[in-house]
Amino acid sequence: MNYHKASQWYQRASDHGSSTAANNLGLMYEEGRGVSKDLVKSEQLLRLSAVRGDPNAMMNLALL
């Protein structure tokens, strides 16, 4: 698995409105997989995903 490449694709998908991609990218920033660990960026992405209606993001945001 190439986490760095996955983060690039998730970023592109998130930029085009994907709530799932924003959630997954937020988790990657939380754990530091393929990207530098950044809890602020993680929270921003999880909030964005939650606003877009992803129930998983709502749970992940609560856990963060």
C-alpha positions in Angstrom: 0.0 0.0 0.0 1.2 3.5 -0.8 -0.3 5.8 1.8 1.2 8.9 0.3 -0.4 8.3 -3.1 -3.7 7.4 -1.4 -3.6 10.8 0.5 -3.1 12.6 -2.8 -6.2 10.8 -4.4 -8.3 11.4 -1.2 -7.3 15.1 -1.4 -8.4 15.4 -5.0 -11.7 13.6 -4.3 -12.3 15.8 -1.2 -11.7 18.9 -3.3 -14.4 17.7 -5.6 -17.0 17.2 -2.8 -16.5 13.6 -1.6 -17.4 13.4 2.1 -15.9 9.9 2.4 -12.6 11.0 1.0 -12.5 13.9 3.4 -13.2 11.5 6.3 -10.5 9.1 5.2 -7.9 11.9 4.7 -8.8 13.2 8.1 -8.0 9.8 9.6 -4.7 9.7 7.7 -3.7 13.1 9.2 -4.8 11.9 12.7 -2.6 8.8 12.4 0.2 10.3 10.3 -0.2 7.7 7.5 1.2 9.0 4.2 1.2 12.6 5.5 2.7 14.4 8.5 0.6 13.9 11.6 -1.5 17.1 12.0 -4.5 17.0 14.4 -5.7 20.4 13.4 -5.9 19.4 9.7 -7.5 16.1 10.8 -10.2 18.0 12.7 -10.8 20.4 9.8 -11.3 17.5 7.3 -13.5 15.5 9.7 -15.7 18.6 10.3 -15.9 19.2 6.5 -16.9 15.6 6.0 -19.5 15.7 8.8 -21.0 18.9 7.3 -21.3 17.0 4.0 -23.3 14.4 5.9 -20.9 11.5 6.5 -22.0 9.7 9.6 -18.6 8.0 10.0 -17.0 11.4 10.2 -19.4 12.5 12.9 -18.3 9.6 15.0 -14.6 10.0 14.2 -14.8 13.7 15.1 -16.4 12.8 18.4 -13.5 10.4 19.1 -10.9 12.9 18.1 
